Amino acid sequence: MKKIFARCIIWLSNRMSSKPNRIAVFNSLSKLRQEILDGKTERGLRLTFDHESTRYIIFSDQHKGARDAADDFMAAEENYLGALSYYYNNNFTFVNLGDCEELWESTPAKVMEKNRLALLEEARFQQQERYFRIFGNHDLEWKYALPQQQFLHPIFGKQLKVYEGLILSTRYNEKEYQVFLTHGHQGDQRSDGNAFSKWFVAAIWTPIQRFFDIHTDTLSDSFDLVDQHNLMMHEWSVQYSNTLLIAGHTHKPVFASLDHIDRLNRQLQRATAKGGNAEIKKINDELLRRQAEYAGKRAVKTKVPPTYFNTGCCCFSDGDITGIEIAEGYIRLVKWEKKTGNVTRMVLEESPLYYLFDML
């Protein structure tokens, strides 16, 4: 009977799997943004910040699991803990941007038990009111009060609330600029629809999927889908003047609307124009090395409005983690990795915020 029932579940999984739909993505993001601006605090908060002094670190997609063969976070835990220690000691506010826990594959009780050390490190930010948590599609259960009370509040305290988005507002040259933060699963048929569909996925679908050990979220494993989704997110972001969008979900870092392959191709254009043969060969070698990683990429962008950023993830197979910093007037894409026995921070890309605001 389990095999027969599993066939039905797998068929439903394939029908409902992550396939970004442009209209759905646009409508869902626009609705969430407007509801936050309208003051619907159950959906998200609107916060003001000084872009020259406030410090934020934005991580997403840890996918903390049950410390089994399916746990993608284990390899990255040491880098993650080292990064959190740095940001806590340097007075950053931590925005946890969704898919913090892997609740499709493991039960909340098991995940909280197996990842207590990392969760307690996160809770230190909450104790100083420097912590915001957003839900994603893999931890959609945190949207609801009962799972929050049962599993999150014993660690984070009763004051913790979990939102779908945040809007950070700042002023520059007498104009308001906004940074809109959300996980990025908006428009996903499985976990972003009306209230009933969200409840069904969290309360019914996810436990069934765990029982049958069905893994159907293909987005982060397919660069074709990743590229489509990142393009849609960027296209949505350019609709709104004076707005930057920061998301996660795809597991592929994006800085100022360009992913790493886009940036390499832009460097190749410049090197070709200058006739630098050594530099051209170096960039082509790097593109060749990454060919399998970015298989399926359809669009190469070299000049686009710098409105979209993606944190990447905290569960790369080599243990590295990436995130977005906003600090000292800059926005940065950073990577944390272990080098010569030490957890090390590396700035991959950075730009002054005023430069981006001027370009907007």
C-alpha positions in Angstrom: 0.0 0.0 0.0 2.9 2.3 0.7 4.3 1.8 -2.8 0.9 2.4 -4.4 0.3 5.6 -2.3 3.9 6.8 -3.0 3.1 6.7 -6.8 0.3 9.1 -6.2 2.5 11.4 -4.1 5.3 11.4 -6.6 2.8 12.3 -9.4 1.5 15.2 -7.3 5.1 16.2 -6.5 6.0 16.4 -10.2 2.8 18.4 -10.9 3.5 20.8 -8.0 7.3 21.1 -8.2 9.3 24.3 -8.2 8.8 25.9 -11.6 8.9 29.7 -11.4 6.0 31.4 -13.1 6.6 35.0 -14.0 3.1 36.2 -13.4 2.9 34.4 -10.1 6.3 35.6 -9.0 5.4 39.2 -9.9 2.0 39.2 -8.3 3.1 37.5 -5.1 6.2 39.8 -4.5 4.1 42.9 -5.3 1.4 41.9 -2.9 3.8 41.2 -0.1 5.7 44.5 -0.6 2.4 46.5 -0.6 1.1 44.8 2.5 4.2 45.5 4.4 4.1 49.2 3.3 0.4 49.2 4.3 1.5 48.3 7.8 0.3 44.6 7.9 2.9 43.7 10.5 1.9 40.0 10.5 3.3 39.8 7.0 6.5 41.8 7.7 8.0 44.9 9.1 9.1 48.2 7.7 12.2 49.5 9.5 14.3 52.6 9.1 18.1 52.5 9.1 21.1 54.8 8.6 22.8 53.4 5.5 26.2 54.9 6.6 26.3 53.3 10.1 23.8 50.4 10.5 25.2 46.9 10.2 23.3 44.0 8.8 24.3 40.4 7.9 21.9 38.5 5.7 22.2 34.7 5.5 19.8 32.2 4.1 19.3 28.6 3.1 21.2 26.8 5.9 18.8 23.9 5.6 19.8 22.6 9.0 18.9 18.9 9.1 19.0 15.8 11.2 22.8 15.1 10.9 22.2 12.3 8.5 23.2 11.6 4.9 20.7 14.1 3.7 21.9 16.9 5.9 23.5 19.6 3.7 24.3 21.9 6.6 26.8 19.7 8.5 29.8 20.5 6.3 29.1 24.2 6.6 28.4 24.4 10.4 32.0 25.3 11.5 32.1 28.2 9.0 28.6 29.3 10.0 29.4 29.3 13.7 32.6 31.3 13.0 30.7 33.8 11.0 28.0 34.3 13.6 30.7 34.9 16.3 32.3 37.6 14.2 28.9 39.3 13.4 27.8 39.1 17.0 31.0 40.6 18.4 30.9 43.4 15.7 27.4 44.5 16.5 25.6 43.3 13.3 21.9 42.7 13.1 21.2 39.3 11.7 18.5 38.7 9.1 17.9 35.0 8.7 16.2 34.9 5.3 14.4 31.6 5.1 15.0 27.8 4.7 16.9 28.1 8.0 15.8 24.6 8.8 15.2 21.6 6.5 11.6 20.6 7.5 10.8 18.7 4.3 13.2 15.9 5.1 13.3 16.0 8.9 10.8 16.7 11.7 11.1 20.0 13.6 11.8 18.2 16.9 14.8 16.3 15.4 16.2 19.4 13.6 16.0 21.5 16.8 17.6 18.7 18.8 20.5 18.1 16.4 21.3 21.8 15.7 21.0 23.2 19.2 24.5 24.8 19.1 23.9 26.8 15.9 20.4 27.8 17.1 21.7 29.0 20.4 24.3 31.1 18.6 21.4 32.7 16.5 19.4 33.2 19.7 22.2 35.4 21.1 21.3 38.0 18.5 17.6 37.7 19.4 18.4 38.4 23.1 19.9 41.7 22.1 17.1 42.5 19.7 19.4 42.1 16.7 17.6 39.3 15.0 14.9 38.9 12.3 13.7 35.6 11.0 12.0 35.1 7.6 10.3 31.8 6.6 11.0 30.0 3.3 9.4 27.1 1.5 11.5 24.5 3.3 10.6 25.9 6.8 7.1 27.1 5.9 5.9 25.5 9.2 7.4 28.5 11.1 4.7 30.7 9.6 2.2 29.3 12.1 1.9 30.1 15.8 1.8 26.5 17.1 5.1 25.3 15.7 6.7 28.6 16.7 5.5 28.1 20.3 6.5 24.5 20.4 9.9 24.5 18.8 11.3 28.1 18.4 10.2 29.9 21.5 12.0 27.5 23.9 15.3 28.6 22.3 14.6 32.1 21.0 12.0 33.3 23.6 8.4 34.3 23.2 9.2 37.6 21.6 10.4 35.9 18.4 8.1 36.4 15.4 8.6 34.9 12.0 7.8 37.1 8.9 7.6 36.7 5.2 9.5 39.9 4.4 11.2 43.0 5.7 11.6 46.5 4.1 14.6 48.6 5.2 14.1 52.3 4.5 16.8 54.9 4.4 17.3 58.4 3.1 19.9 59.7 0.7 20.0 63.1 -1.0 16.6 63.8 0.4 15.0 60.7 -1.2 13.8 57.5 0.3 15.4 54.3 -0.8 14.2 50.8 0.2 15.8 47.4 0.6 13.2 44.7 0.3 14.1 41.3 1.8 12.3 38.1 1.4 13.2 34.4 0.9 12.3 34.3 -2.8 10.0 31.3 -3.1 7.2 33.6 -4.1 5.4 32.2 -7.1 6.2 28.6 -6.2 3.0 26.5 -6.7 3.8 24.2 -3.8 4.2 26.8 -1.0 3.1 30.2 -2.1 -0.6 30.6 -2.8 -3.7 31.3 -0.8 -3.9 30.7 2.9 -5.3 27.2 2.5 -2.6 26.1 0.1 0.1 27.3 2.5 -1.5 25.6 5.4 -1.9 22.4 3.4 1.8 22.3 2.4 2.9 23.0 6.0 0.5 20.8 7.9 -0.3 17.9 5.5 2.1 17.8 2.5 5.4 18.2 4.3 4.8 15.4 6.8 3.7 13.1 4.0 6.8 14.0 2.0 9.0 13.2 5.0 7.3 9.9 5.5 7.8 8.8 1.9 11.3 10.4 1.7 10.4 12.2 -1.5 12.7 15.1 -2.5 11.1 17.2 -5.2 12.6 20.7 -4.9 14.8 20.8 -8.0 15.3 24.5 -8.1 18.7 24.8 -6.4 20.0 21.8 -8.4 19.1 23.1 -11.8 20.8 26.1 -13.2 18.2 26.4 -15.9 15.5 27.0 -13.2 17.8 29.0 -11.1 18.6 31.3 -14.0 15.0 31.7 -14.9 14.1 32.5 -11.3 16.9 35.0 -10.8 15.9 36.7 -14.1 12.3 37.0 -12.9 13.4 38.4 -9.5 15.6 41.0 -11.3 12.8 41.9 -13.7 10.4 42.4 -10.8 12.8 44.6 -8.9 13.4 47.1 -11.7 9.7 48.0 -11.7 10.1 49.9 -8.4 12.1 53.0 -8.3 14.7 53.5 -5.6 14.4 49.8 -4.5 16.9 47.0 -4.1 15.7 43.4 -3.7 17.6 40.8 -1.6 16.5 37.2 -1.7 17.8 33.6 -1.2 16.2 30.4 -2.3 18.2 29.7 -5.5 21.5 29.0 -3.7 23.4 31.0 -6.3 24.9 34.3 -5.2 24.0 37.4 -7.2 25.5 40.8 -6.7 24.1 43.9 -8.3 22.0 41.7 -10.7 25.0 39.7 -12.0 26.0 36.2 -11.0 29.5 35.0 -11.2 29.3 33.8 -14.8 27.8 37.2 -15.8 30.7 38.9 -14.1 33.3 36.7 -15.7 31.8 37.4 -19.2 31.9 41.2 -18.5 35.5 40.9 -17.5 36.2 38.9 -20.7 34.6 41.7 -22.8 36.9 44.2 -21.1 40.0 42.0 -21.5 39.2 41.4 -25.2 38.8 45.1 -25.8 42.2 45.8 -24.3 43.8 42.8 -26.1 45.2 41.3 -22.9 45.9 37.7 -24.0 47.0 36.4 -20.6 43.9 37.8 -18.9 41.6 36.4 -21.7 43.1 32.9 -21.3 42.7 33.1 -17.5 39.0 34.1 -17.7 38.3 31.5 -20.4 39.9 28.8 -18.2 37.7 29.8 -15.3 34.6 29.7 -17.5 35.6 26.3 -18.7 36.2 25.1 -15.2 32.7 26.2 -14.2 31.0 24.8 -17.3 29.3 21.9 -15.6 28.3 24.0 -12.6 26.4 26.5 -14.7 25.1 24.0 -17.3 21.7 25.2 -18.6 22.4 28.9 -18.2 20.4 30.6 -20.9 21.0 34.3 -20.5 24.3 36.1 -20.0 24.0 39.6 -18.7 26.8 42.1 -18.6 25.0 45.4 -18.2 21.8 45.6 -16.2 20.3 47.8 -13.5 21.9 46.8 -10.2 18.7 46.2 -8.3 18.8 42.5 -7.4 21.0 40.6 -4.9 21.0 37.0 -3.8 22.7 35.7 -0.6 23.6 32.3 -2.1 23.4 29.8 0.7 25.0 28.3 3.9 25.1 24.7 2.7 27.6 24.5 -0.1 29.0 21.0 -0.4 32.6 22.2 0.3 31.4 23.8 3.6 31.7 27.4 2.3 28.9 29.8 3.1 27.9 33.1 1.4 25.9 36.1 2.6 25.2 39.8 2.0 26.5 42.5 4.4 25.2 46.0 4.6 27.7 48.0 6.7 29.7 51.2 6.9 27.8 52.5 3.8 28.7 49.5 1.7 26.8 46.4 0.5 29.0 43.3 0.1 28.8 39.7 -1.0 31.0 37.8 1.4 32.2 34.2 1.6 33.3 32.4 4.8 35.6 29.4 4.3 38.2 27.4 6.3 41.8 28.2 5.3 44.9 26.9 7.1 42.7 25.7 10.0 41.0 29.1 10.5 37.5 30.2 9.5 38.1 33.2 7.2 35.9 36.0 5.8 36.4 37.0 2.1 34.8 39.9 0.3 33.8 38.7 -3.1 32.1 41.9 -4.3 31.3 45.3 -2.8 29.9 48.6 -3.7 29.1 51.9 -1.8 25.4 52.1 -1.3 25.4 55.7 -2.5 26.8 54.5 -5.9 23.9 52.1 -6.3 21.4 54.7 -5.2 22.8 57.2 -7.8 22.5 54.5 -10.5 18.9 53.8 -9.5 
